């Protein structure tokens, strides 16, 4: 008789509940006055705090995984480590939590891009978690969380209306460098690797489809980032607003 409970399910549940508990704890922290005055900004602030915590832990964890198991850089399909597997489960739990948080908080319409991204990410992670292959690819994908540390700092400062601070000016250049190193470069490398699965009708083909969609989203986000931080005069007037994902 097949097992009724996959071993990964308790890990996913535990990770999801951990992020839920973290959110409840972070909600007790004092809020900046500009954020506290607006319920929507308050929700976004708490949501970004959890995202910030996830990015720090997952980004550092992904770097450690690659340092401990460097073959993940080349044997993307077959390389495996317990630490890498747990990292993928941990991040999948975050995406489950954040998806539920967005939907329950009735922010699905405003944050639909985030939901699309989360669904694709969970599809890719679940593929590795439940089938045991491409765990190395999942770890490489999570290098993006190093970039997300600085991207989240940027978004939190914008929500707090702190764009005039020196920290914002410094962070926007650091954020740009990290975007290239830990988002664009790994994504390009993974896309090149998965192109070998074109037309095979395998798990690799499924993951290639997700990667190509993510490529499009990442390039769109990058163009928005450049316009917003470096060419603000080119941003249409109707887009000068506090957006959760990009501006």
N, C-alpha and C positions, 0 to 999 in steps of 0.2 A: 504494500500500500504506500503511495507517495506521501511524503510529509505534508501536513496540513498548514504548516507555518514555515515560510522561508526564513532562514537565519538572519537575513538582512532586515526583515520587517521590524523586529524589536529595536534595531539600530536606528532605523528611519523614524520610528515613533519616538524613541528617546531623544534624538536630535531635534525633532520638531517641538517636543514639549520643552526642551532646554531653551530654545529660542523664544518660546511663548513665555516661559518664566523670566527670561532675561528682559523681555519687553516690559513685563509688569514691574520688574525692579527698576528699570530705567525711567519708567513713568513717574517714579517718586522723586527723581532729581529735579532741582529748580530749573525753571525755564527762563531764557532771556526775555526781557519785557516785550520786545517786538514780536517774538514768537507767541508768547502767552496771550497777546491781545487778539489773536485770530485762531479759532478752533481748527481750521484747515492746516494752518502752519504748525500748530501744536501736534496734530497727527503726523504730519510729514517729518517733523523734528524727531519724534519718537521712532518712526519708521526708519529714518536715516541713522539714528543711533544704533539700532540693531544691525543695520547693514554695515555700519562702520566696524562694529565688533566682529562681525562675520568676516569682513575683508581682512582685518588685521590677523586673525587666527588662521584663516584659510590661505592667505597669501604667504605668510611665513611657513606654514605647514607644507604648502606645495613646494617651496624652495628646499625645505629640509628633505622632502621625499625624493626630489631629483638629486640632491647631494648624496643621499643614502643609497639610491637605486638609479644610477645614471643611465642604465640601459633603457629606462623609460623614454629617453630622448630619441632613441632610434627604433626600439622594438615596441612601438606604440600599441600594437594589437596584443602581444603576448606577455610583455613585461608586467609583473604583478608584485605587490608587497602588501603586507597587512596594513602598514601605515597609510599607503595610498588608497587602499580599499576603504578604510575607516574615514579618510578625508572625503572621499566621494560621497559616502553615506551621510557624513556630517553636513556637507554643503547641500545635498539633496533635501535634507531635513530643513535647512534654512529656506530653500525655495518653496517647499510646501508651506512652511509657516508664513512666509511673506505673501504668497498667493492667497491664503486664507485671510490674512490681515487686510489685504487690499479689498477683497470681496466683502468681508463682514463689515468693514468700515465704509462701504458704499463708495469706494473710490475706483471701481473697476472701469467706469467710462473715462474718467480723467487719466487713468494710468493703464490704459489698454495695451500700450507698447510694452510696458513692464510685464504684463500678464503673458503676452505672446512670447517674450524672451524667456520667462520662467517655464512656460510649458515646453518650449524647445529644449531648454537646459535639463529639465526633469526627464524628458524623453531620452536624451543622450546619457544622462547619469544612470537612469534605471536600466538602460541597455547594458552598461558595464556592471552594475550591481547584481542584476539577476542572471546574466549570462556569463559573467566572469571574465570577459575579454574587453580589451580597450580601456582597462583601468589606467594605463599609462597616458592614454589620450585625455581621460578625465582630469588627471593631475596636471597635464600641460595646459588644459583649458583653464584651470583654476589659477594659473599665473596671473590671469587678468585681475585677480583680487588685489594684487600689489598695486596696480594702477587705480583700482577702485578706492583705495585708501585716500588718495589725493583728490579723486573725483568727488568723493563724498564730503570731504572737507570743503571743497569748492561749493557744493550745493548747499551745505549747512550755512556757510557764510552768506550765500545769496538769500536764503530764507530769512536769515537774521539781519538782512540789509546792511552787511558789513563789507561791501565791495570796495570801499575806499581805504581799507586798512592795508598796511604794508604786507601783512601776512597773505592777503588775497593776491597781491601782485606777485609775490614770490611763489606762492603755490601754483598759480596759473602756468608758470614756466616749468616748474617741476612736474606738474600734472601732464603737460605736453610731452615731456621727455619720457615719463612713465607710460604714457599712452602708446608711444612708439615701441618701447622696449617690452612691455608686458601685455599689451593688447593687440596691436597691429602685427608685430613680428611673430608671436606664437600662433595667431590666427592664420597668417599667411603660410607658415610652416605646416600647420595641421591640414590646411586646405590642399597644399601641394601633396602631402602624404596620402590623403584620402582620395585624390583623383585616380589612384590606381584601381579603385573599386567601381569605377564607372561601368554601368551595364552588367554588373555581376549578380545583382539581385540578392545581395547578402546584407549582413548587419553593417558592414562597412559602407555599403551603398546608402543605407538608411541614415547613417551618421554623416555621410557626405552631404546629403540633402539638408540636414539640419545646419551643418557648417556653412553651406552656401547662403542660406537664409540669414544666418547670423552675420556673415560677411557684409551683406547688404545693410543690415541694421547698424553694424559698427561703423561703416563708412558714412551713413547718414548722420549718426551721432557725432562723428568726428567733424563733419562739415558744419554742424550746428555749433559745436564747441569752438571751432576756429572763428566762425562769424561772431559768436557772442562775446568771446574774450579778446579777440585780436582785430576784428573788423566790425565793431558794433554799429557803425554807420550803414552797413549793408543789410542789417536785420530789418525786415519790414516792420512798420510801426505796430501793426496788429500782433506781432510776435514778441514785443517788449513786455513780457509778463513773467510772473513767477511760475515756471514750469517745473514739475517734479523730476523729470528725467534728464533734461538737457540744459535749457536756458537757466 
